[in-house]
Amino acid sequence: MPERFDIRDLHDDPKSEALLRLNNASARETSLLTSERFDQLIRSARLALFIPPAAALLLAFEDTEDYDGDHFLWFRGRLDRFLYIDRVVVAEKWRRHGLARMLYEELFKRAIRLGHSRVVCEVNVRPPNPISDKFHEALGFEEIGRATINDGTKTVRYLAAYL
């Protein structure tokens, strides 16, 4: 029998150390967070979705929110209305089960309900992330810019999907 997964709102659930560990296990692709910063991001995020117990996580911010992430600020300096995906992480055990797609589909529905016609994010070019590239391309994301950061050690592609 296939697994059944439910998407829940992290704003409604108690703090989860397991989700923080999930994030930090993928720090190369996202960023390492302290417990305090993780809690702050959850509180600030317009959408904080997860699949219990700690199978997957997605945080997204509206363009008007008080968020200081460099990539978010890149988009805010160039676009007017958008929903920015700050991070999506799936536990290694649950990869290739469609959880990221489930989270993105829920995000797209909620973005439309919030009046957004565009969802944006960034994907690493260096270090490469070919699985993420293919995933975002399949969901209709297109490159709208690039940036090299961290003293030249990291390059990202800025992507947008129009709903």
LODODREN-63967 format. One line per 5 residues: their letters; for each residue x negated, y negated, z of N, C-alpha, C. Coordinates in Angstrom, 1 decimal, padded with zeros to 4 digits. Layout:
A	X,Y,Z,X,Y,Z,X,Y,Z ~ ...
***
This chain:
MPERF	-000.9,001.2,000.0,000.0,000.0,000.0,-000.9,-001.2,000.0 ~ -000.6,-002.3,-000.9,-001.4,-003.5,-000.9,-001.3,-004.3,000.4 ~ -002.4,-005.0,000.7,-002.4,-005.9,001.9,-001.4,-007.0,001.7 ~ -000.8,-007.5,002.7,000.1,-008.6,002.7,-000.6,-009.7,003.4 ~ -000.7,-010.9,002.8,-001.4,-012.0,003.3,-000.5,-013.2,003.5
DIRDL	-000.5,-013.9,004.6,000.3,-015.1,004.8,-000.6,-016.3,004.9 ~ -000.2,-017.3,004.3,-000.9,-018.6,004.4,-000.3,-019.4,005.6 ~ -001.2,-019.8,006.5,-000.7,-020.6,007.6,-001.4,-022.0,007.6 ~ -000.7,-022.9,008.4,-001.3,-024.2,008.5,-002.1,-024.3,009.8 ~ -003.4,-024.6,009.6,-004.3,-024.7,010.7,-004.0,-025.8,011.7
HDDPK	-003.3,-026.8,011.3,-002.8,-027.8,012.2,-001.9,-027.2,013.3 ~ -001.2,-026.2,013.0,-000.2,-025.6,013.9,-000.8,-024.5,014.7 ~ -002.0,-024.0,014.4,-002.6,-022.9,015.1,-003.7,-023.4,016.0 ~ -004.0,-022.7,017.1,-005.1,-023.1,018.0,-006.4,-023.0,017.3 ~ -007.4,-023.7,017.8,-008.7,-023.7,017.2,-009.2,-022.3,017.1
SEALL	-009.9,-022.0,016.0,-010.4,-020.7,015.7,-011.9,-020.7,015.5 ~ -012.6,-020.1,016.5,-014.1,-019.9,016.3,-014.4,-019.0,015.2 ~ -013.5,-018.1,014.9,-013.7,-017.1,013.8,-013.7,-017.9,012.5 ~ -012.9,-018.9,012.3,-012.9,-019.7,011.1,-014.1,-020.6,011.0 ~ -014.6,-021.1,012.1,-015.8,-021.8,012.1,-017.0,-020.9,011.6
RLNNA	-017.0,-019.7,012.2,-018.1,-018.7,011.8,-017.9,-018.4,010.3 ~ -016.7,-018.3,009.8,-016.5,-018.0,008.4,-017.1,-019.2,007.5 ~ -016.8,-020.4,007.9,-017.3,-021.6,007.2,-018.8,-021.5,007.2 ~ -019.4,-021.3,008.4,-020.9,-021.4,008.5,-021.6,-020.3,007.8 ~ -020.9,-019.2,007.6,-021.5,-018.1,006.9,-021.7,-018.4,005.4
SARET	-021.0,-019.4,004.9,-021.1,-019.9,003.6,-021.6,-021.3,003.5 ~ -022.4,-021.7,004.5,-023.0,-023.0,004.5,-023.7,-023.5,003.3 ~ -024.4,-022.5,002.6,-025.1,-022.8,001.4,-024.2,-023.5,000.4 ~ -022.9,-023.0,000.3,-022.0,-023.5,-000.7,-021.1,-024.6,-000.1 ~ -020.9,-024.7,001.2,-020.1,-025.7,001.8,-021.0,-026.6,002.6
SLLTS	-021.0,-026.5,003.9,-022.0,-027.2,004.7,-021.8,-026.6,006.1 ~ -022.9,-026.6,006.9,-022.9,-026.1,008.2,-022.1,-027.1,009.1 ~ -021.3,-026.6,009.9,-020.4,-027.5,010.8,-020.6,-027.1,012.3 ~ -020.6,-028.1,013.1,-020.5,-027.9,014.6,-019.0,-027.7,014.9 ~ -018.8,-027.2,016.0,-017.4,-027.0,016.5,-016.6,-028.3,016.5
ERFDQ	-017.3,-029.4,017.0,-016.7,-030.7,017.0,-016.3,-031.2,015.6 ~ -017.3,-031.1,014.7,-017.0,-031.6,013.3,-016.0,-030.8,012.6 ~ -015.9,-029.5,012.9,-014.9,-028.6,012.3,-013.5,-029.1,012.8 ~ -013.4,-029.3,014.1,-012.1,-029.7,014.7,-011.7,-031.1,014.1 ~ -012.7,-032.0,013.9,-012.4,-033.3,013.4,-011.9,-033.2,011.9
LIRSA	-012.6,-032.3,011.1,-012.1,-032.1,009.7,-010.7,-031.6,009.7 ~ -010.4,-030.6,010.5,-009.1,-030.1,010.5,-008.0,-031.1,010.9 ~ -008.3,-031.9,011.9,-007.4,-033.0,012.3,-007.2,-034.0,011.2 ~ -008.3,-034.3,010.4,-008.2,-035.4,009.4,-007.6,-034.9,008.1 ~ -007.8,-033.6,007.8,-007.4,-033.0,006.5,-005.8,-033.1,006.3
RLALF	-005.4,-033.5,005.1,-004.0,-033.5,004.8,-003.5,-032.1,004.8 ~ -004.3,-031.2,004.2,-004.0,-029.7,004.2,-005.1,-029.0,004.8 ~ -004.8,-028.2,005.8,-005.7,-027.3,006.4,-005.0,-025.9,006.5 ~ -005.4,-025.1,005.5,-004.7,-023.8,005.3,-005.7,-022.7,005.6 ~ -005.1,-021.6,006.1,-005.9,-020.4,006.4,-005.1,-019.1,006.2
IPPAA	-005.8,-018.0,006.0,-005.2,-016.7,006.0,-005.7,-015.9,007.1 ~ -004.8,-015.6,008.1,-005.3,-014.9,009.3,-005.8,-013.5,009.0 ~ -006.6,-013.0,009.9,-007.0,-013.7,011.1,-008.1,-014.7,010.8 ~ -009.1,-014.4,010.0,-010.0,-015.4,009.5,-010.5,-014.9,008.1 ~ -009.6,-014.6,007.3,-009.9,-014.1,005.9,-010.3,-015.2,005.0
ALLLA	-009.7,-016.3,005.1,-009.9,-017.4,004.2,-009.5,-018.8,004.8 ~ -010.1,-019.8,004.2,-009.9,-021.2,004.7,-009.9,-022.2,003.6 ~ -009.1,-023.2,003.6,-009.1,-024.3,002.7,-008.8,-025.6,003.4 ~ -009.6,-026.6,003.2,-009.4,-027.9,003.7,-009.3,-028.9,002.5 ~ -008.3,-029.8,002.5,-008.1,-030.8,001.5,-007.7,-032.1,002.0
FEDTE	-008.2,-033.2,001.4,-008.0,-034.6,001.9,-007.3,-035.4,000.8 ~ -006.4,-036.2,001.2,-005.8,-037.2,000.2,-006.8,-038.4,000.1 ~ -006.7,-039.0,-001.1,-007.6,-040.1,-001.4,-007.5,-041.3,-000.4 ~ -006.5,-041.4,000.4,-006.3,-042.5,001.3,-006.9,-042.2,002.7 ~ -007.3,-041.0,002.9,-007.6,-040.6,004.3,-009.0,-041.1,004.7
DYDGD	-009.2,-041.2,006.0,-010.4,-041.7,006.6,-011.4,-040.5,006.7 ~ -012.1,-040.3,005.6,-013.0,-039.1,005.5,-014.3,-039.7,004.9 ~ -015.4,-039.2,005.4,-016.7,-039.8,005.1,-017.6,-038.9,004.2 ~ -017.0,-037.8,003.7,-017.8,-036.9,002.8,-018.3,-037.5,001.6 ~ -019.5,-037.3,001.2,-020.1,-038.0,000.0,-019.4,-037.7,-001.2
HFLWF	-019.0,-036.4,-001.4,-018.3,-036.0,-002.7,-016.9,-036.7,-002.7 ~ -016.2,-036.6,-001.6,-014.9,-037.3,-001.5,-015.1,-038.8,-001.9 ~ -016.1,-039.4,-001.4,-016.3,-040.9,-001.7,-016.7,-041.1,-003.1 ~ -017.3,-040.1,-003.8,-017.6,-040.2,-005.2,-016.3,-040.3,-006.0 ~ -015.4,-039.4,-005.6,-014.1,-039.4,-006.3,-013.3,-040.7,-006.0
RGRLD	-013.3,-041.1,-004.7,-012.5,-042.3,-004.4,-013.1,-043.5,-005.1 ~ -014.3,-043.6,-005.4,-014.9,-044.7,-006.1,-014.5,-044.7,-007.6 ~ -014.0,-043.6,-008.1,-013.7,-043.6,-009.5,-012.2,-043.3,-009.9 ~ -011.5,-042.7,-009.0,-010.1,-042.3,-009.3,-009.1,-043.0,-008.3 ~ -007.9,-043.1,-008.7,-006.9,-043.6,-007.8,-006.2,-042.4,-007.1
RFLYI	-005.2,-041.9,-007.3,-004.5,-040.9,-006.5,-005.0,-039.5,-006.8 ~ -005.4,-038.8,-005.7,-005.9,-037.4,-005.8,-005.8,-036.7,-004.5 ~ -005.9,-035.4,-004.6,-006.1,-034.5,-003.4,-007.4,-033.8,-003.6 ~ -008.3,-034.0,-002.7,-009.7,-033.5,-002.8,-009.8,-032.2,-002.0 ~ -010.3,-031.1,-002.6,-010.6,-029.9,-001.9,-012.0,-030.0,-001.4
DRVVV	-012.1,-030.1,-000.1,-013.4,-030.2,000.6,-014.1,-028.9,000.7 ~ -013.4,-027.9,001.0,-014.0,-026.5,001.1,-013.0,-025.4,001.0 ~ -013.3,-024.4,000.4,-012.6,-023.2,000.4,-013.6,-022.0,000.6 ~ -013.3,-021.2,001.6,-014.2,-020.1,001.9,-013.3,-018.8,002.1 ~ -013.8,-017.8,001.5,-013.2,-016.5,001.7,-014.2,-015.5,002.3
AEKWR	-013.8,-014.8,003.4,-014.7,-013.9,004.0,-015.2,-012.8,003.0 ~ -016.4,-012.4,003.1,-017.0,-011.5,002.2,-016.1,-010.2,002.1 ~ -015.6,-009.7,003.2,-014.8,-008.5,003.2,-013.5,-008.7,002.3 ~ -013.1,-009.9,002.2,-011.8,-010.1,001.5,-012.0,-010.8,000.1 ~ -013.2,-010.9,-000.4,-013.4,-011.4,-001.7,-012.9,-010.5,-002.8
RHGLA	-012.4,-011.0,-003.9,-011.9,-010.2,-005.0,-010.5,-009.6,-004.7 ~ -009.8,-010.2,-003.7,-008.4,-009.8,-003.3,-007.4,-010.9,-003.7 ~ -007.9,-012.0,-004.4,-007.0,-013.0,-004.8,-006.6,-014.1,-003.8 ~ -007.4,-014.1,-002.6,-007.1,-015.0,-001.6,-007.3,-016.5,-002.0 ~ -008.4,-016.8,-002.6,-008.7,-018.1,-003.1,-007.6,-018.6,-004.0
RMLYE	-007.2,-017.7,-004.9,-006.2,-018.1,-005.9,-004.9,-018.4,-005.1 ~ -004.5,-017.6,-004.1,-003.4,-017.8,-003.3,-003.4,-019.2,-002.6 ~ -004.6,-019.5,-002.1,-004.7,-020.8,-001.4,-004.6,-022.0,-002.4 ~ -005.2,-021.8,-003.6,-005.1,-022.9,-004.6,-003.7,-023.0,-005.1 ~ -003.0,-021.9,-005.3,-001.6,-022.0,-005.8,-000.7,-022.8,-004.8
ELFKR	-001.0,-022.5,-003.5,-000.2,-023.2,-002.4,-000.6,-024.6,-002.4 ~ -001.9,-024.9,-002.5,-002.4,-026.3,-002.6,-001.7,-027.0,-003.7 ~ -001.7,-026.4,-004.9,-001.1,-027.1,-006.1,000.4,-027.4,-005.8 ~ 001.1,-026.5,-005.2,002.5,-026.8,-004.9,002.7,-027.9,-003.9 ~ 001.9,-027.9,-002.9,001.9,-029.0,-001.9,001.5,-030.3,-002.5
AIRLG	000.5,-030.3,-003.3,000.0,-031.5,-004.0,001.1,-032.2,-004.8 ~ 001.9,-031.4,-005.5,003.0,-031.9,-006.3,004.0,-032.5,-005.4 ~ 004.4,-031.8,-004.3,005.3,-032.3,-003.3,004.9,-033.6,-002.7 ~ 003.6,-033.8,-002.6,003.0,-035.0,-002.0,002.9,-036.1,-003.1 ~ 003.3,-035.8,-004.3,003.3,-036.8,-005.3,001.9,-037.0,-006.1
HSRVV	001.1,-036.0,-006.0,-000.2,-036.0,-006.7,-000.1,-035.3,-008.0 ~ -000.8,-035.8,-009.0,-000.9,-035.2,-010.3,-002.2,-034.7,-010.6 ~ -003.1,-034.8,-009.6,-004.5,-034.4,-009.8,-005.1,-033.8,-008.5 ~ -005.8,-032.7,-008.7,-006.6,-032.1,-007.6,-008.0,-032.1,-008.0 ~ -008.9,-032.4,-007.1,-010.4,-032.5,-007.5,-011.2,-031.8,-006.5
CEVNV	-012.4,-031.4,-006.9,-013.4,-030.7,-006.1,-014.8,-030.8,-006.8 ~ -015.8,-030.2,-006.1,-017.1,-030.1,-006.7,-017.5,-028.7,-006.6 ~ -018.4,-028.3,-007.5,-019.0,-026.9,-007.6,-020.5,-027.1,-007.8 ~ -021.2,-026.3,-007.1,-022.7,-026.3,-007.3,-023.1,-025.9,-008.7 ~ -024.0,-026.7,-009.2,-024.8,-026.3,-010.4,-026.1,-025.7,-010.0
RPPNP	-026.7,-026.4,-009.1,-028.0,-025.9,-008.5,-027.9,-026.0,-007.0 ~ -027.9,-025.0,-006.2,-028.0,-023.6,-006.6,-026.7,-023.2,-007.4 ~ -026.9,-022.3,-008.4,-025.7,-021.9,-009.2,-024.6,-021.2,-008.4 ~ -023.4,-021.3,-008.9,-022.3,-020.6,-008.3,-021.4,-020.2,-009.5 ~ -021.8,-019.2,-010.3,-021.1,-018.8,-011.5,-019.7,-018.2,-011.2
ISDKF	-019.5,-017.6,-010.0,-018.2,-017.1,-009.7,-017.2,-018.2,-009.5 ~ -017.6,-019.3,-008.8,-016.8,-020.4,-008.6,-016.6,-021.2,-009.9 ~ -017.6,-021.2,-010.8,-017.4,-021.9,-012.1,-016.2,-021.2,-012.8 ~ -016.3,-019.9,-012.9,-015.3,-019.1,-013.7,-013.9,-019.3,-013.0 ~ -013.9,-019.2,-011.7,-012.6,-019.4,-011.0,-011.9,-020.7,-011.3
HEALG	-012.7,-021.8,-011.2,-012.1,-023.1,-011.4,-011.7,-023.3,-012.8 ~ -012.5,-022.8,-013.8,-012.2,-022.9,-015.2,-010.9,-022.2,-015.4 ~ -010.7,-021.0,-014.9,-009.4,-020.3,-015.1,-008.2,-021.0,-014.5 ~ -008.4,-021.9,-013.5,-007.3,-022.7,-012.9,-007.1,-024.0,-013.6 ~ -007.9,-024.3,-014.7,-007.7,-025.5,-015.5,-008.5,-026.7,-015.0
FEEIG	-009.5,-026.5,-014.2,-010.4,-027.6,-013.8,-011.3,-027.9,-014.9 ~ -011.6,-029.2,-015.1,-012.5,-029.7,-016.1,-013.5,-030.6,-015.4 ~ -014.7,-030.6,-015.9,-015.8,-031.5,-015.4,-015.5,-032.9,-015.7 ~ -015.7,-033.8,-014.7,-015.5,-035.2,-014.9,-016.8,-036.0,-014.5 ~ -017.8,-035.3,-014.0,-019.0,-036.0,-013.6,-020.0,-035.0,-012.9
RATIN	-021.2,-035.5,-012.6,-022.2,-034.7,-012.0,-023.0,-035.6,-011.0 ~ -023.7,-035.0,-010.1,-024.6,-035.7,-009.2,-025.6,-034.8,-008.7 ~ -026.8,-035.3,-008.5,-027.9,-034.6,-007.8,-028.1,-035.2,-006.5 ~ -028.2,-034.3,-005.4,-028.2,-034.8,-004.1,-029.3,-034.1,-003.3 ~ -029.4,-034.3,-002.0,-030.3,-033.6,-001.1,-031.7,-033.7,-001.6
DGTKT	-032.2,-034.9,-002.0,-033.6,-035.0,-002.5,-033.8,-034.2,-003.7 ~ -032.8,-034.0,-004.6,-033.0,-033.3,-005.8,-032.8,-031.8,-005.7 ~ -032.5,-031.2,-004.5,-032.4,-029.8,-004.4,-031.1,-029.2,-004.7 ~ -030.1,-030.1,-004.9,-028.7,-029.7,-005.1,-028.1,-030.5,-006.2 ~ -027.5,-029.9,-007.2,-026.7,-030.6,-008.2,-025.3,-030.1,-008.2
VRYLA	-024.3,-030.9,-008.3,-022.9,-030.5,-008.3,-022.2,-031.1,-009.6 ~ -021.2,-030.3,-010.0,-020.3,-030.8,-011.0,-019.0,-031.2,-010.3 ~ -018.5,-032.4,-010.7,-017.2,-032.9,-010.2,-016.1,-032.5,-011.1 ~ -015.1,-031.8,-010.6,-014.1,-031.2,-011.4,-012.7,-031.8,-011.0 ~ -011.8,-031.8,-012.0,-010.4,-032.2,-011.8,-009.5,-031.3,-012.5
AYL	-008.3,-031.0,-011.9,-007.3,-030.2,-012.5,-006.0,-031.1,-012.5 ~ -005.4,-031.2,-013.6,-004.2,-032.0,-013.7,-002.9,-031.2,-013.6 ~ -002.0,-031.5,-012.7,-000.9,-030.7,-012.4,000.3,-031.0,-013.2
***
